[in-house]
Amino acid sequence: MRTWEKSFGCHLCRASFSQLSNLKRHQRVHTGEKSYSCLQCEKKFSCQHRLLSVQTKANKLYACPTYGKRFAEANYVKRHQTVHTKERPFKCKLCYKSFSFLTNLTRHRSVPNREKS
């Protein structure tokens, strides 16, 4: 079977899927089955990724004071603030372009023979 072929069809609606596992997950929409439970709040979810999403949000205790974006660690908030302050402490020594985050400077340096702007 080719990957783009959707040979698994839902008998209750027009949805179709290329993998049987996706069809089975979809069918929970119709049955209301919620197999994944949060151990902290006992809320139930039909898909594991939705449960993990809620758990991840609950673990982000630190909020950006500007827009409220949440982070798991206080130093992430501090680093994020450069988005609002426009601070760019990481500078390329070849072209003098500056970046808010070290990872962006590192990526910039890793592109060979690129015209520096």
MOPAC internal coordinates of N, CA, C and O (Angstrom, degrees):
PM7 1SCF
backbone

  N    0.0000 0     0.00 0     0.00 0    0    0    0
  C    1.4584 1     0.00 0     0.00 0    1    0    0
  C    1.5250 1   109.50 1     0.00 0    2    1    0
  O    1.2310 1   120.39 1   -42.46 1    3    2    1
  N    1.2897 1   116.85 1   137.54 1    3    2    1
  C    1.4553 1   121.64 1   176.09 1    5    3    2
  C    1.5226 1   108.77 1   -77.57 1    6    5    3
  O    1.2310 1   120.76 1   -30.28 1    7    6    5
  N    1.3423 1   116.16 1   149.72 1    7    6    5
  C    1.4625 1   120.08 1  -174.66 1    9    7    6
  C    1.5200 1   113.17 1   -64.54 1   10    9    7
  O    1.2310 1   119.77 1   154.53 1   11   10    9
  N    1.3449 1   118.04 1   -25.47 1   11   10    9
  C    1.4570 1   119.10 1  -177.53 1   13   11   10
  C    1.5276 1   112.82 1   -86.56 1   14   13   11
  O    1.2310 1   120.14 1   170.19 1   15   14   13
  N    1.3396 1   117.34 1    -9.81 1   15   14   13
  C    1.4551 1   120.34 1   178.35 1   17   15   14
  C    1.5138 1   109.76 1   -74.57 1   18   17   15
  O    1.2310 1   120.74 1   -46.19 1   19   18   17
  N    1.3127 1   116.19 1   133.81 1   19   18   17
  C    1.4613 1   121.59 1  -179.32 1   21   19   18
  C    1.5222 1   108.10 1  -112.21 1   22   21   19
  O    1.2310 1   120.76 1   -94.14 1   23   22   21
  N    1.3218 1   116.15 1    85.86 1   23   22   21
  C    1.4558 1   119.78 1  -173.56 1   25   23   22
  C    1.5271 1   113.37 1   -96.87 1   26   25   23
  O    1.2310 1   119.58 1  -177.52 1   27   26   25
  N    1.3399 1   118.41 1     2.48 1   27   26   25
  C    1.4561 1   121.08 1   178.29 1   29   27   26
  C    1.5276 1   108.37 1  -108.88 1   30   29   27
  O    1.2310 1   120.66 1   -77.33 1   31   30   29
  N    1.3272 1   116.34 1   102.67 1   31   30   29
  C    1.4623 1   121.33 1  -176.00 1   33   31   30
  C    1.5155 1   112.41 1  -103.02 1   34   33   31
  O    1.2310 1   121.21 1   -36.32 1   35   34   33
  N    1.3228 1   115.28 1   143.68 1   35   34   33
  C    1.4597 1   121.73 1   175.99 1   37   35   34
  C    1.5197 1   108.37 1   -77.56 1   38   37   35
  O    1.2310 1   120.50 1   -48.36 1   39   38   37
  N    1.3319 1   116.64 1   131.64 1   39   38   37
  C    1.4641 1   119.71 1  -178.65 1   41   39   38
  C    1.5303 1   112.33 1   -81.07 1   42   41   39
  O    1.2310 1   119.98 1   175.08 1   43   42   41
  N    1.3461 1   117.64 1    -4.92 1   43   42   41
  C    1.4633 1   120.84 1  -179.56 1   45   43   42
  C    1.5319 1   113.41 1  -103.78 1   46   45   43
  O    1.2310 1   120.33 1   161.25 1   47   46   45
  N    1.3089 1   116.98 1   -18.75 1   47   46   45
  C    1.4609 1   120.48 1   178.31 1   49   47   46
  C    1.5312 1   108.54 1  -148.49 1   50   49   47
  O    1.2310 1   119.86 1     6.95 1   51   50   49
  N    1.2988 1   117.87 1  -173.05 1   51   50   49
  C    1.4673 1   121.49 1  -175.32 1   53   51   50
  C    1.5282 1   113.51 1   -88.43 1   54   53   51
  O    1.2310 1   119.39 1  -177.02 1   55   54   53
  N    1.3128 1   118.76 1     2.98 1   55   54   53
  C    1.4638 1   120.99 1  -177.61 1   57   55   54
  C    1.5228 1   110.51 1   -66.72 1   58   57   55
  O    1.2310 1   121.39 1   -38.58 1   59   58   57
  N    1.3410 1   114.95 1   141.42 1   59   58   57
  C    1.4673 1   119.71 1   176.30 1   61   59   58
  C    1.5285 1   108.77 1  -139.34 1   62   61   59
  O    1.2310 1   121.04 1   -25.56 1   63   62   61
  N    1.3261 1   115.61 1   154.44 1   63   62   61
  C    1.4539 1   121.49 1  -171.43 1   65   63   62
  C    1.5167 1   110.95 1  -139.66 1   66   65   63
  O    1.2310 1   120.91 1   -26.45 1   67   66   65
  N    1.3158 1   115.87 1   153.55 1   67   66   65
  C    1.4606 1   120.81 1   179.18 1   69   67   66
  C    1.5233 1   111.31 1   -85.77 1   70   69   67
  O    1.2310 1   119.68 1   164.98 1   71   70   69
  N    1.3266 1   118.22 1   -15.02 1   71   70   69
  C    1.4613 1   121.54 1   179.87 1   73   71   70
  C    1.5241 1   110.18 1  -128.07 1   74   73   71
  O    1.2310 1   120.88 1   -39.49 1   75   74   73
  N    1.3184 1   115.92 1   140.51 1   75   74   73
  C    1.4547 1   121.57 1  -179.95 1   77   75   74
  C    1.5304 1   111.50 1   -61.42 1   78   77   75
  O    1.2310 1   120.30 1   143.14 1   79   78   77
  N    1.3216 1   117.03 1   -36.86 1   79   78   77
  C    1.4688 1   120.19 1  -179.49 1   81   79   78
  C    1.5288 1   111.56 1   -62.07 1   82   81   79
  O    1.2310 1   120.21 1   144.35 1   83   82   81
  N    1.3272 1   117.21 1   -35.65 1   83   82   81
  C    1.4643 1   120.81 1   177.94 1   85   83   82
  C    1.5282 1   111.36 1   -69.45 1   86   85   83
  O    1.2310 1   120.47 1   142.26 1   87   86   85
  N    1.3241 1   116.70 1   -37.74 1   87   86   85
  C    1.4609 1   120.35 1   175.88 1   89   87   86
  C    1.5271 1   110.08 1   -62.76 1   90   89   87
  O    1.2310 1   120.40 1   134.58 1   91   90   89
  N    1.3289 1   116.84 1   -45.42 1   91   90   89
  C    1.4682 1   120.31 1  -179.64 1   93   91   90
  C    1.5301 1   110.84 1   -61.54 1   94   93   91
  O    1.2310 1   120.27 1   139.80 1   95   94   93
  N    1.3220 1   117.10 1   -40.20 1   95   94   93
  C    1.4630 1   120.76 1   177.97 1   97   95   94
  C    1.5316 1   109.72 1   -65.18 1   98   97   95
  O    1.2310 1   120.30 1   137.66 1   99   98   97
  N    1.3192 1   117.03 1   -42.34 1   99   98   97
  C    1.4655 1   121.71 1   178.86 1  101   99   98
  C    1.5280 1   111.43 1   -60.96 1  102  101   99
  O    1.2310 1   119.92 1   140.51 1  103  102  101
  N    1.3099 1   117.75 1   -39.49 1  103  102  101
  C    1.4617 1   121.18 1  -175.55 1  105  103  102
  C    1.5302 1   112.41 1   -61.94 1  106  105  103
  O    1.2310 1   120.06 1   160.64 1  107  106  105
  N    1.3165 1   117.49 1   -19.36 1  107  106  105
  C    1.4620 1   120.49 1   175.83 1  109  107  106
  C    1.5217 1   111.64 1   -64.54 1  110  109  107
  O    1.2310 1   120.36 1   156.46 1  111  110  109
  N    1.3349 1   116.91 1   -23.54 1  111  110  109
  C    1.4632 1   121.11 1   175.61 1  113  111  110
  C    1.5329 1   109.02 1   -59.96 1  114  113  111
  O    1.2310 1   120.48 1   139.73 1  115  114  113
  N    1.3247 1   116.68 1   -40.27 1  115  114  113
  C    1.4536 1   121.83 1  -177.28 1  117  115  114
  C    1.5295 1   112.42 1   -82.13 1  118  117  115
  O    1.2310 1   120.27 1   144.91 1  119  118  117
  N    1.3276 1   117.09 1   -35.09 1  119  118  117
  C    1.4661 1   119.75 1  -175.73 1  121  119  118
  C    1.5248 1   112.55 1   -86.49 1  122  121  119
  O    1.2310 1   120.49 1   157.90 1  123  122  121
  N    1.3380 1   116.67 1   -22.10 1  123  122  121
  C    1.4688 1   119.90 1  -177.14 1  125  123  122
  C    1.5189 1   113.10 1    79.19 1  126  125  123
  O    1.2310 1   120.54 1  -172.31 1  127  126  125
  N    1.3296 1   116.57 1     7.69 1  127  126  125
  C    1.4680 1   120.36 1  -179.63 1  129  127  126
  C    1.5256 1   110.64 1   -63.44 1  130  129  127
  O    1.2310 1   120.99 1   -47.75 1  131  130  129
  N    1.3308 1   115.72 1   132.25 1  131  130  129
  C    1.4613 1   121.96 1   177.60 1  133  131  130
  C    1.5258 1   107.86 1  -131.64 1  134  133  131
  O    1.2310 1   121.28 1   -87.31 1  135  134  133
  N    1.3229 1   115.16 1    92.69 1  135  134  133
  C    1.4599 1   122.13 1  -172.79 1  137  135  134
  C    1.5211 1   114.58 1   -86.45 1  138  137  135
  O    1.2310 1   119.91 1   167.49 1  139  138  137
  N    1.3213 1   117.78 1   -12.51 1  139  138  137
  C    1.4630 1   120.66 1  -174.03 1  141  139  138
  C    1.5211 1   110.01 1  -108.45 1  142  141  139
  O    1.2310 1   120.76 1   -61.01 1  143  142  141
  N    1.3418 1   116.15 1   118.99 1  143  142  141
  C    1.4593 1   121.58 1  -176.80 1  145  143  142
  C    1.5156 1   111.22 1  -113.35 1  146  145  143
  O    1.2310 1   121.22 1   -39.15 1  147  146  145
  N    1.3245 1   115.27 1   140.85 1  147  146  145
  C    1.4628 1   121.13 1   174.41 1  149  147  146
  C    1.5216 1   107.85 1   -80.05 1  150  149  147
  O    1.2310 1   120.25 1   -50.39 1  151  150  149
  N    1.3136 1   117.12 1   129.61 1  151  150  149
  C    1.4642 1   121.05 1  -179.39 1  153  151  150
  C    1.5226 1   112.32 1   -74.82 1  154  153  151
  O    1.2310 1   119.99 1   161.69 1  155  154  153
  N    1.3283 1   117.62 1   -18.31 1  155  154  153
  C    1.4567 1   121.02 1  -178.00 1  157  155  154
  C    1.5227 1   112.20 1   -89.43 1  158  157  155
  O    1.2310 1   119.71 1   136.72 1  159  158  157
  N    1.3242 1   118.16 1   -43.28 1  159  158  157
  C    1.4663 1   120.13 1  -174.94 1  161  159  158
  C    1.5275 1   112.81 1  -115.21 1  162  161  159
  O    1.2310 1   119.93 1   174.73 1  163  162  161
  N    1.3254 1   117.73 1    -5.27 1  163  162  161
  C    1.4612 1   124.43 1   179.10 1  165  163  162
  C    1.5329 1   114.21 1    66.78 1  166  165  163
  O    1.2310 1   120.12 1  -169.43 1  167  166  165
  N    1.3335 1   117.38 1    10.57 1  167  166  165
  C    1.4577 1   120.59 1   175.27 1  169  167  166
  C    1.5247 1   108.38 1   -69.74 1  170  169  167
  O    1.2310 1   120.28 1   -33.57 1  171  170  169
  N    1.3415 1   117.07 1   146.43 1  171  170  169
  C    1.4644 1   121.70 1  -177.12 1  173  171  170
  C    1.5208 1   111.21 1  -112.50 1  174  173  171
  O    1.2310 1   121.34 1   -29.82 1  175  174  173
  N    1.3399 1   115.03 1   150.18 1  175  174  173
  C    1.4615 1   121.69 1  -176.85 1  177  175  174
  C    1.5169 1   110.14 1  -135.73 1  178  177  175
  O    1.2310 1   120.72 1   -28.96 1  179  178  177
  N    1.3259 1   116.23 1   151.04 1  179  178  177
  C    1.4626 1   120.68 1  -179.98 1  181  179  178
  C    1.5303 1   111.41 1   -82.37 1  182  181  179
  O    1.2310 1   120.04 1   156.64 1  183  182  181
  N    1.3356 1   117.52 1   -23.36 1  183  182  181
  C    1.4621 1   121.66 1  -177.70 1  185  183  182
  C    1.5214 1   109.95 1  -127.58 1  186  185  183
  O    1.2310 1   121.09 1   -36.79 1  187  186  185
  N    1.3095 1   115.53 1   143.21 1  187  186  185
  C    1.4622 1   120.59 1  -179.46 1  189  187  186
  C    1.5245 1   111.48 1   -63.28 1  190  189  187
  O    1.2310 1   119.84 1   142.94 1  191  190  189
  N    1.3299 1   117.90 1   -37.06 1  191  190  189
  C    1.4640 1   119.34 1  -177.82 1  193  191  190
  C    1.5275 1   111.45 1   -65.92 1  194  193  191
  O    1.2310 1   119.53 1   151.05 1  195  194  193
  N    1.3207 1   118.50 1   -28.95 1  195  194  193
  C    1.4740 1   120.11 1   176.45 1  197  195  194
  C    1.5221 1   110.46 1   -70.95 1  198  197  195
  O    1.2310 1   120.02 1   140.35 1  199  198  197
  N    1.3113 1   117.57 1   -39.65 1  199  198  197
  C    1.4653 1   121.39 1   175.85 1  201  199  198
  C    1.5181 1   110.17 1   -61.52 1  202  201  199
  O    1.2310 1   120.28 1   132.85 1  203  202  201
  N    1.3161 1   117.07 1   -47.15 1  203  202  201
  C    1.4593 1   121.24 1  -179.31 1  205  203  202
  C    1.5192 1   111.27 1   -62.88 1  206  205  203
  O    1.2310 1   120.15 1   144.31 1  207  206  205
  N    1.3189 1   117.32 1   -35.69 1  207  206  205
  C    1.4527 1   121.24 1   178.57 1  209  207  206
  C    1.5246 1   110.97 1   -62.93 1  210  209  207
  O    1.2310 1   120.00 1   135.94 1  211  210  209
  N    1.3155 1   117.60 1   -44.06 1  211  210  209
  C    1.4596 1   121.62 1   179.27 1  213  211  210
  C    1.5197 1   110.36 1   -67.06 1  214  213  211
  O    1.2310 1   120.02 1   138.29 1  215  214  213
  N    1.3232 1   117.57 1   -41.71 1  215  214  213
  C    1.4642 1   120.68 1   179.59 1  217  215  214
  C    1.5200 1   110.64 1   -64.30 1  218  217  215
  O    1.2310 1   120.12 1   141.22 1  219  218  217
  N    1.3217 1   117.37 1   -38.78 1  219  218  217
  C    1.4558 1   121.24 1   179.42 1  221  219  218
  C    1.5215 1   110.31 1   -64.36 1  222  221  219
  O    1.2310 1   120.03 1   136.77 1  223  222  221
  N    1.3313 1   117.55 1   -43.23 1  223  222  221
  C    1.4604 1   121.10 1   178.77 1  225  223  222
  C    1.5204 1   111.02 1   -63.27 1  226  225  223
  O    1.2310 1   119.76 1   142.47 1  227  226  225
  N    1.3265 1   118.06 1   -37.53 1  227  226  225
  C    1.4589 1   121.84 1  -179.09 1  229  227  226
  C    1.5215 1   111.47 1   -66.61 1  230  229  227
  O    1.2310 1   120.20 1   152.97 1  231  230  229
  N    1.3313 1   117.23 1   -27.03 1  231  230  229
  C    1.4592 1   121.48 1  -179.02 1  233  231  230
  C    1.5289 1   113.24 1   -85.59 1  234  233  231
  O    1.2310 1   120.23 1   176.03 1  235  234  233
  N    1.3081 1   117.17 1    -3.97 1  235  234  233
  C    1.4636 1   120.57 1   179.82 1  237  235  234
  C    1.5288 1   108.23 1   -94.70 1  238  237  235
  O    1.2310 1   121.05 1   -84.81 1  239  238  237
  N    1.3168 1   115.61 1    95.19 1  239  238  237
  C    1.4639 1   121.86 1  -171.74 1  241  239  238
  C    1.5170 1   114.20 1   -90.21 1  242  241  239
  O    1.2310 1   119.87 1   165.65 1  243  242  241
  N    1.3297 1   117.85 1   -14.35 1  243  242  241
  C    1.4613 1   121.40 1  -173.20 1  245  243  242
  C    1.5252 1   110.19 1  -109.85 1  246  245  243
  O    1.2310 1   120.56 1   -50.87 1  247  246  245
  N    1.3301 1   116.54 1   129.13 1  247  246  245
  C    1.4568 1   121.08 1  -175.04 1  249  247  246
  C    1.5149 1   111.82 1  -114.11 1  250  249  247
  O    1.2310 1   121.02 1   -35.04 1  251  250  249
  N    1.3235 1   115.66 1   144.96 1  251  250  249
  C    1.4595 1   122.22 1   172.95 1  253  251  250
  C    1.5249 1   107.63 1   -69.16 1  254  253  251
  O    1.2310 1   119.76 1   -53.14 1  255  254  253
  N    1.3407 1   118.06 1   126.86 1  255  254  253
  C    1.4574 1   119.48 1  -178.89 1  257  255  254
  C    1.5284 1   113.55 1   -69.05 1  258  257  255
  O    1.2310 1   119.65 1   162.12 1  259  258  257
  N    1.3125 1   118.28 1   -17.88 1  259  258  257
  C    1.4592 1   121.18 1  -177.97 1  261  259  258
  C    1.5243 1   112.04 1   -80.51 1  262  261  259
  O    1.2310 1   120.23 1   126.95 1  263  262  261
  N    1.3479 1   117.17 1   -53.05 1  263  262  261
  C    1.4551 1   119.85 1  -176.55 1  265  263  262
  C    1.5196 1   114.20 1  -123.16 1  266  265  263
  O    1.2310 1   119.70 1   175.99 1  267  266  265
  N    1.3154 1   118.17 1    -4.01 1  267  266  265
  C    1.4577 1   120.65 1   176.56 1  269  267  266
  C    1.5127 1   115.90 1    86.66 1  270  269  267
  O    1.2310 1   119.09 1  -176.54 1  271  270  269
  N    1.3354 1   119.35 1     3.46 1  271  270  269
  C    1.4645 1   120.81 1   176.99 1  273  271  270
  C    1.5223 1   107.75 1   -57.16 1  274  273  271
  O    1.2310 1   120.56 1   -42.53 1  275  274  273
  N    1.3313 1   116.54 1   137.47 1  275  274  273
  C    1.4627 1   120.86 1  -172.51 1  277  275  274
  C    1.5330 1   111.56 1  -103.69 1  278  277  275
  O    1.2310 1   121.69 1   -31.32 1  279  278  277
  N    1.3421 1   114.37 1   148.68 1  279  278  277
  C    1.4604 1   122.37 1  -178.08 1  281  279  278
  C    1.5204 1   110.30 1  -136.59 1  282  281  279
  O    1.2310 1   121.07 1   -25.76 1  283  282  281
  N    1.3264 1   115.56 1   154.24 1  283  282  281
  C    1.4599 1   121.21 1  -178.89 1  285  283  282
  C    1.5251 1   112.25 1   -77.73 1  286  285  283
  O    1.2310 1   120.04 1   155.59 1  287  286  285
  N    1.3168 1   117.52 1   -24.41 1  287  286  285
  C    1.4643 1   120.95 1  -177.50 1  289  287  286
  C    1.5265 1   110.44 1  -132.44 1  290  289  287
  O    1.2310 1   121.17 1   -33.13 1  291  290  289
  N    1.3321 1   115.36 1   146.87 1  291  290  289
  C    1.4657 1   121.22 1  -177.67 1  293  291  290
  C    1.5287 1   111.66 1   -61.80 1  294  293  291
  O    1.2310 1   120.17 1   142.30 1  295  294  293
  N    1.3414 1   117.28 1   -37.70 1  295  294  293
  C    1.4708 1   118.83 1  -178.93 1  297  295  294
  C    1.5226 1   112.01 1   -67.07 1  298  297  295
  O    1.2310 1   119.59 1   157.25 1  299  298  297
  N    1.3449 1   118.39 1   -22.75 1  299  298  297
  C    1.4572 1   120.62 1   175.48 1  301  299  298
  C    1.5301 1   110.55 1   -68.30 1  302  301  299
  O    1.2310 1   120.56 1   143.98 1  303  302  301
  N    1.3343 1   116.53 1   -36.02 1  303  302  301
  C    1.4683 1   120.44 1   177.35 1  305  303  302
  C    1.5218 1   109.41 1   -63.94 1  306  305  303
  O    1.2310 1   121.26 1   134.77 1  307  306  305
  N    1.3285 1   115.20 1   -45.23 1  307  306  305
  C    1.4677 1   119.91 1  -179.86 1  309  307  306
  C    1.5257 1   110.80 1   -59.92 1  310  309  307
  O    1.2310 1   120.85 1   134.90 1  311  310  309
  N    1.3235 1   115.99 1   -45.10 1  311  310  309
  C    1.4650 1   120.61 1   179.50 1  313  311  310
  C    1.5250 1   110.36 1   -65.18 1  314  313  311
  O    1.2310 1   120.23 1   141.70 1  315  314  313
  N    1.3264 1   117.17 1   -38.30 1  315  314  313
  C    1.4653 1   122.50 1   179.91 1  317  315  314
  C    1.5295 1   111.66 1   -64.36 1  318  317  315
  O    1.2310 1   119.94 1   150.13 1  319  318  317
  N    1.3073 1   117.72 1   -29.87 1  319  318  317
  C    1.4639 1   121.03 1  -176.69 1  321  319  318
  C    1.5260 1   112.98 1   -58.58 1  322  321  319
  O    1.2310 1   119.84 1   157.49 1  323  322  321
  N    1.3266 1   117.91 1   -22.51 1  323  322  321
  C    1.4621 1   119.67 1   178.38 1  325  323  322
  C    1.5300 1   111.33 1   -62.17 1  326  325  323
  O    1.2310 1   120.16 1   157.98 1  327  326  325
  N    1.3267 1   117.29 1   -22.02 1  327  326  325
  C    1.4596 1   121.02 1   175.72 1  329  327  326
  C    1.5291 1   109.55 1   -63.08 1  330  329  327
  O    1.2310 1   120.19 1   141.77 1  331  330  329
  N    1.3186 1   117.25 1   -38.23 1  331  330  329
  C    1.4598 1   122.16 1  -177.31 1  333  331  330
  C    1.5293 1   112.58 1   -86.22 1  334  333  331
  O    1.2310 1   120.19 1   145.61 1  335  334  333
  N    1.3274 1   117.25 1   -34.39 1  335  334  333
  C    1.4663 1   120.76 1  -176.87 1  337  335  334
  C    1.5181 1   112.59 1   -85.05 1  338  337  335
  O    1.2310 1   120.37 1   167.66 1  339  338  337
  N    1.3319 1   116.89 1   -12.34 1  339  338  337
  C    1.4730 1   123.61 1  -177.04 1  341  339  338
  C    1.5317 1   111.74 1    65.36 1  342  341  339
  O    1.2310 1   120.65 1  -163.87 1  343  342  341
  N    1.3193 1   116.36 1    16.13 1  343  342  341
  C    1.4676 1   121.15 1   177.66 1  345  343  342
  C    1.5260 1   109.03 1   -66.65 1  346  345  343
  O    1.2310 1   120.53 1   -43.11 1  347  346  345
  N    1.3449 1   116.60 1   136.89 1  347  346  345
  C    1.4659 1   122.21 1   179.79 1  349  347  346
  C    1.5297 1   108.81 1  -134.35 1  350  349  347
  O    1.2310 1   120.31 1  -101.71 1  351  350  349
  N    1.3223 1   117.01 1    78.29 1  351  350  349
  C    1.4623 1   120.37 1  -173.20 1  353  351  350
  C    1.5351 1   115.66 1   -77.83 1  354  353  351
  O    1.2310 1   119.53 1   168.07 1  355  354  353
  N    1.3234 1   118.50 1   -11.93 1  355  354  353
  C    1.4631 1   120.94 1  -175.81 1  357  355  354
  C    1.5266 1   109.38 1  -102.67 1  358  357  355
  O    1.2310 1   120.57 1   -67.15 1  359  358  357
  N    1.3451 1   116.51 1   112.85 1  359  358  357
  C    1.4597 1   121.41 1  -173.67 1  361  359  358
  C    1.5278 1   111.70 1  -114.83 1  362  361  359
  O    1.2310 1   121.08 1   -41.87 1  363  362  361
  N    1.3292 1   115.55 1   138.13 1  363  362  361
  C    1.4626 1   121.70 1   175.44 1  365  363  362
  C    1.5289 1   107.92 1   -77.19 1  366  365  363
  O    1.2310 1   120.37 1   -49.66 1  367  366  365
  N    1.3278 1   116.89 1   130.34 1  367  366  365
  C    1.4674 1   121.10 1  -178.76 1  369  367  366
  C    1.5273 1   112.48 1   -80.23 1  370  369  367
  O    1.2310 1   120.13 1   169.18 1  371  370  369
  N    1.3320 1   117.35 1   -10.82 1  371  370  369
  C    1.4621 1   120.51 1   179.54 1  373  371  370
  C    1.5254 1   112.34 1   -90.97 1  374  373  371
  O    1.2310 1   120.41 1   136.74 1  375  374  373
  N    1.3178 1   116.82 1   -43.26 1  375  374  373
  C    1.4693 1   119.26 1  -175.80 1  377  375  374
  C    1.5295 1   112.66 1  -119.87 1  378  377  375
  O    1.2310 1   120.26 1   174.53 1  379  378  377
  N    1.3155 1   117.12 1    -5.47 1  379  378  377
  C    1.4684 1   123.95 1   177.36 1  381  379  378
  C    1.5269 1   114.25 1    68.75 1  382  381  379
  O    1.2310 1   120.33 1  -165.69 1  383  382  381
  N    1.3160 1   116.97 1    14.31 1  383  382  381
  C    1.4579 1   120.07 1   173.61 1  385  383  382
  C    1.5215 1   107.51 1   -70.46 1  386  385  383
  O    1.2310 1   119.94 1   -35.35 1  387  386  385
  N    1.3296 1   117.71 1   144.65 1  387  386  385
  C    1.4633 1   119.69 1  -177.30 1  389  387  386
  C    1.5281 1   110.92 1  -118.67 1  390  389  387
  O    1.2310 1   121.32 1   -23.02 1  391  390  389
  N    1.3369 1   115.07 1   156.98 1  391  390  389
  C    1.4597 1   122.33 1  -173.54 1  393  391  390
  C    1.5253 1   110.73 1  -137.50 1  394  393  391
  O    1.2310 1   121.09 1   -28.71 1  395  394  393
  N    1.3178 1   115.51 1   151.29 1  395  394  393
  C    1.4627 1   121.58 1   177.56 1  397  395  394
  C    1.5228 1   111.87 1   -75.81 1  398  397  395
  O    1.2310 1   120.49 1   148.35 1  399  398  397
  N    1.3280 1   116.66 1   -31.65 1  399  398  397
  C    1.4526 1   121.05 1  -174.60 1  401  399  398
  C    1.5296 1   110.66 1  -125.54 1  402  401  399
  O    1.2310 1   120.96 1   -37.18 1  403  402  401
  N    1.3224 1   115.77 1   142.82 1  403  402  401
  C    1.4643 1   121.56 1   179.46 1  405  403  402
  C    1.5236 1   111.06 1   -60.02 1  406  405  403
  O    1.2310 1   120.28 1   143.67 1  407  406  405
  N    1.3128 1   117.06 1   -36.33 1  407  406  405
  C    1.4706 1   119.79 1  -179.93 1  409  407  406
  C    1.5301 1   111.54 1   -61.02 1  410  409  407
  O    1.2310 1   120.38 1   144.25 1  411  410  409
  N    1.3251 1   116.88 1   -35.75 1  411  410  409
  C    1.4724 1   119.93 1   178.43 1  413  411  410
  C    1.5270 1   111.49 1   -69.02 1  414  413  411
  O    1.2310 1   120.52 1   140.86 1  415  414  413
  N    1.3361 1   116.62 1   -39.14 1  415  414  413
  C    1.4646 1   119.88 1   175.83 1  417  415  414
  C    1.5200 1   110.62 1   -64.20 1  418  417  415
  O    1.2310 1   120.30 1   136.75 1  419  418  417
  N    1.3047 1   117.02 1   -43.25 1  419  418  417
  C    1.4680 1   121.67 1   179.33 1  421  419  418
  C    1.5255 1   110.55 1   -60.77 1  422  421  419
  O    1.2310 1   120.02 1   136.23 1  423  422  421
  N    1.3216 1   117.56 1   -43.77 1  423  422  421
  C    1.4703 1   121.55 1   177.71 1  425  423  422
  C    1.5300 1   110.20 1   -63.36 1  426  425  423
  O    1.2310 1   120.70 1   138.56 1  427  426  425
  N    1.3303 1   116.27 1   -41.44 1  427  426  425
  C    1.4642 1   121.71 1   178.97 1  429  427  426
  C    1.5369 1   110.56 1   -59.93 1  430  429  427
  O    1.2310 1   120.37 1   137.07 1  431  430  429
  N    1.3156 1   116.90 1   -42.93 1  431  430  429
  C    1.4694 1   121.44 1  -179.64 1  433  431  430
  C    1.5171 1   112.17 1   -69.08 1  434  433  431
  O    1.2310 1   120.02 1   152.69 1  435  434  433
  N    1.3190 1   117.57 1   -27.31 1  435  434  433
  C    1.4638 1   120.31 1  -173.45 1  437  435  434
  C    1.5218 1   113.85 1   -79.96 1  438  437  435
  O    1.2310 1   119.77 1   168.76 1  439  438  437
  N    1.3224 1   118.05 1   -11.24 1  439  438  437
  C    1.4625 1   120.54 1  -179.94 1  441  439  438
  C    1.5177 1   108.30 1   -86.05 1  442  441  439
  O    1.2310 1   119.56 1   -71.79 1  443  442  441
  N    1.3463 1   118.45 1   108.21 1  443  442  441
  C    1.4635 1   121.16 1  -175.25 1  445  443  442
  C    1.5300 1   112.83 1   -75.32 1  446  445  443
  O    1.2310 1   121.59 1   -32.25 1  447  446  445
  N    1.3336 1   114.55 1   147.75 1  447  446  445
  C    1.4665 1   122.26 1   173.19 1  449  447  446
  C    1.5328 1   114.10 1    53.95 1  450  449  447
  O    1.2310 1   120.74 1  -149.76 1  451  450  449
  N    1.3049 1   116.19 1    30.24 1  451  450  449
  C    1.4580 1   119.39 1   178.53 1  453  451  450
  C    1.5243 1   108.54 1   -89.96 1  454  453  451
  O    1.2310 1   121.45 1   -39.25 1  455  454  453
  N    1.3030 1   114.84 1   140.75 1  455  454  453
  C    1.4687 1   119.09 1   176.26 1  457  455  454
  C    1.5169 1   107.55 1   -66.88 1  458  457  455
  O    1.2310 1   120.10 1   -57.90 1  459  458  457
  N    1.3017 1   117.41 1   122.10 1  459  458  457
  C    1.4646 1   122.44 1  -177.75 1  461  459  458
  C    1.5073 1   109.63 1   -82.83 1  462  461  459
  O    1.2310 1   120.66 1   -49.38 1  463  462  461
  N    1.3271 1   116.35 1   130.62 1  463  462  461
  C    1.4668 1   119.44 1   179.27 1  465  463  462
  C    1.4999 1   110.60 1  -122.27 1  466  465  463
  O    1.2310 1   120.10 1   180.00 1  467  466  465

